[in-house]
Amino acid sequence: MLTENDILSAVRRYPHSRPTDLRKLAFQEAMGPGHLIASEETAVSRCLAEAETLSGPGAAPAVEPLGSDYCRVSLYGLGKEKLALLGTLFFRSAVPAGEKERKALAGSLGLIRALAGKGMLPFSEAEWDADTEKWTAAGEGAVSHSAEYREAYRPAYRVIGRRLLPLLFPDL
């Protein structure tokens, strides 16, 4: 589950965050990448293909923690070999979502709503609730970053288990 510090740190790093961006953060922290995996081969090929579309530096750090179990790893600046390895680690990080993950997600979403209600986020509690209604109607699955977030930060990353990070970056 995300902590208040996790959420506020994300908002400081990404002040253009909208409700869907923090929902994505909570979803990734609780569920990891499991919702996006078809096969290891597909994970690797999509990682390589996306990296070919990137230009210039990204706005995010190379590695960004997501709670205690996962992290986002930026595609920017990685060579083909590391990108292929990142695709493999992305695939290997996928686990089926169970009750523990659903409870963590619910706890994180509740905390985000509470922080919005206290005026601590760049959107109101009413905006959060409206976004939640749309998300619920769509089946409560994974979400994409908002247009504002994509334009401001050009996110390009993969979520992997933090335990696998030393395989990608042995010097960390």
Disulfide bonds with the S-S distance in Angstrom:
none
